[in-house]
Amino acid sequence: MIRRRRDTDLDACVAVLAEVHTHSGYPHHWPDDPAGWLTPDGLTAAWVAEADGSVVGHVALCGREVGRLCVAPIARGAGLGGRLLRAVEAEAAARGLRPVLEVKDTDTAAIALYERLGWTRRATERQEWGACEVVTVHRYEAPAARPAH
């Protein structure tokens, strides 16, 4: 089930984020305040994925920027990442926006998901993410809004 995130979900979302960080290295640097990181400035909306009553995934939308997408390792392969992205796409479309996101070039599973869902790579650039650390990042744009059936 995909639903809007509630404030009471934040502890569970941080736990999922910690599992993802350990398993996949996302986020690249563990934040000092993980709950705050999941609630960035300019947050438009956030969603969680639930399985068997537990939070197993998260995504956020800030304006047209998609971020903070993560799915617990144990819940991967069930289509939850795609369902979370579709929730973001629908909200953005309702606001007249076409969502975009950035992803490290080494996050190949995430890149495969975005491309499978029809997202288009619009740019690739190198960014400085700290002292002496340069990361290659791809910028993707969601497919044009799909007509409602």
Backbone torsions as a table, in degrees:
resi	resn	phi	psi	omega
1	MET	NA	136.1	175.1
2	ILE	-109.1	130.7	178.8
3	ARG	-148.6	165.7	176.4
4	ARG	-62.1	141.3	177.3
5	ARG	-73.0	140.2	174.2
6	ARG	-107.9	157.7	177.6
7	ASP	-55.8	-34.5	-178.6
8	THR	-70.2	-9.4	178.5
9	ASP	-85.6	-12.9	-169.4
10	LEU	-59.5	-41.4	180.0
11	ASP	-61.4	-42.9	179.0
12	ALA	-65.9	-37.1	178.4
13	CYS	-65.5	-39.6	177.3
14	VAL	-64.0	-39.7	178.3
15	ALA	-62.9	-42.1	177.0
16	VAL	-63.6	-44.4	180.0
17	LEU	-59.4	-40.7	178.9
18	ALA	-63.0	-41.1	177.4
19	GLU	-62.8	-43.9	-178.8
20	VAL	-65.5	-41.8	179.9
21	HIS	-61.3	-44.0	179.4
22	THR	-65.2	-42.1	-175.0
23	HIS	-78.3	-42.7	-168.3
24	SER	-123.5	-5.4	-179.5
25	GLY	76.0	22.5	175.7
26	TYR	-117.0	129.2	0.0
27	PRO	-72.0	159.5	-176.2
28	HIS	-53.4	-47.5	174.7
29	HIS	-116.2	128.5	178.2
30	TRP	-65.1	127.4	-177.0
31	PRO	-74.0	149.2	175.7
32	ASP	-62.8	-35.0	-179.5
33	ASP	-125.5	85.7	-175.1
34	PRO	-59.9	-38.1	178.9
35	ALA	-65.4	-39.4	176.3
36	GLY	-66.6	-37.0	178.0
37	TRP	-63.5	-35.6	178.1
38	LEU	-75.4	-9.3	-179.1
39	THR	-126.9	67.0	-174.6
40	PRO	-69.1	160.6	174.1
41	ASP	-55.8	141.1	178.0
42	GLY	81.6	13.0	-178.7
43	LEU	-58.3	123.9	175.9
44	THR	-86.2	-49.0	-179.3
45	ALA	-166.0	159.4	175.5
46	ALA	-141.1	151.2	-178.3
47	TRP	-129.9	157.4	172.4
48	VAL	-125.7	155.2	170.0
49	ALA	-105.2	135.7	177.8
50	GLU	-117.9	143.6	172.3
51	ALA	-138.7	127.7	-179.0
52	ASP	51.8	38.3	176.3
53	GLY	80.3	2.0	179.8
54	SER	-113.8	144.0	175.3
55	VAL	-71.7	126.6	-179.6
56	VAL	-129.2	3.3	-179.9
57	GLY	-161.5	163.4	-176.0
58	HIS	-155.2	148.7	169.4
59	VAL	-153.9	152.1	179.6
60	ALA	-130.4	154.3	175.1
61	LEU	-127.1	126.2	176.5
62	CYS	-123.5	102.0	-173.5
63	GLY	65.2	-113.8	175.5
64	ARG	-109.9	4.5	-179.9
65	GLU	-87.4	124.7	174.6
66	VAL	-93.0	137.8	178.7
67	GLY	-160.2	177.2	175.5
68	ARG	59.7	30.7	178.4
69	LEU	-81.5	122.1	176.1
70	CYS	-152.6	146.4	176.3
71	VAL	-131.8	131.0	-179.6
72	ALA	-54.5	139.4	-179.1
73	PRO	-52.1	-38.3	-178.1
74	ILE	-68.4	-20.4	-176.4
75	ALA	-102.2	3.1	-178.0
76	ARG	-72.2	153.0	178.8
77	GLY	90.5	-0.4	-179.7
78	ALA	-101.8	5.5	178.1
79	GLY	84.6	9.9	-176.1
80	LEU	-69.3	-37.6	177.6
81	GLY	-59.6	-43.9	177.7
82	GLY	-64.7	-39.4	179.2
83	ARG	-68.6	-37.2	175.5
84	LEU	-63.8	-43.9	178.8
85	LEU	-63.5	-38.1	179.0
86	ARG	-66.0	-34.0	175.5
87	ALA	-62.9	-42.4	177.6
88	VAL	-64.1	-45.8	-179.9
89	GLU	-58.3	-43.8	-178.7
90	ALA	-64.6	-43.1	179.3
91	GLU	-64.6	-44.2	179.9
92	ALA	-62.7	-44.1	179.6
93	ALA	-60.9	-39.8	179.0
94	ALA	-63.6	-24.2	178.5
95	ARG	-96.2	4.7	179.9
96	GLY	75.2	24.5	-176.9
97	LEU	-115.3	151.9	173.5
98	ARG	-112.5	111.6	-172.2
99	PRO	-67.6	153.4	176.6
100	VAL	-132.8	161.7	176.1
101	LEU	-154.6	163.1	174.7
102	GLU	-119.2	146.3	-179.3
103	VAL	-145.8	139.1	176.0
104	LYS	-65.0	144.5	-178.5
105	ASP	-64.5	-18.4	178.7
106	THR	-85.3	-9.4	178.5
107	ASP	-84.4	67.5	-171.3
108	THR	-65.5	-33.0	178.3
109	ALA	-66.3	-41.6	178.1
110	ALA	-65.4	-43.4	178.9
111	ILE	-60.0	-43.6	178.8
112	ALA	-60.5	-40.8	178.3
113	LEU	-62.0	-50.2	-177.5
114	TYR	-59.6	-44.5	-178.1
115	GLU	-69.6	-35.1	177.1
116	ARG	-63.8	-32.3	-179.5
117	LEU	-88.1	5.0	174.6
118	GLY	91.3	7.9	175.4
119	TRP	-69.3	146.1	-175.8
120	THR	-112.9	131.1	175.3
121	ARG	-72.6	123.3	-178.2
122	ARG	-105.3	-23.1	-178.0
123	ALA	-162.7	157.0	172.1
124	THR	-134.5	133.9	-179.6
125	GLU	-147.9	162.1	175.3
126	ARG	-101.2	132.3	-178.6
127	GLN	-123.6	146.9	173.7
128	GLU	-87.5	120.6	-178.8
129	TRP	-112.7	30.4	179.4
130	GLY	140.0	-179.6	-178.1
131	ALA	-59.8	120.1	175.7
132	CYS	59.6	27.0	179.0
133	GLU	-125.4	116.2	178.7
134	VAL	-117.1	130.5	-176.2
135	VAL	-123.2	139.4	174.7
136	THR	-88.8	129.4	-174.8
137	VAL	-127.7	136.1	173.7
138	HIS	-101.0	142.4	176.0
139	ARG	-109.7	126.9	-178.3
140	TYR	-116.4	152.7	175.0
141	GLU	-124.1	140.0	-180.0
142	ALA	-65.8	157.2	173.6
143	PRO	-63.6	159.4	176.2
144	ALA	-55.6	147.2	-178.4
145	ALA	-52.4	133.8	178.9
146	ARG	-83.8	137.7	178.3
147	PRO	-65.4	143.9	178.0
148	ALA	-70.7	144.3	179.8
149	HIS	-105.1	NA	NA
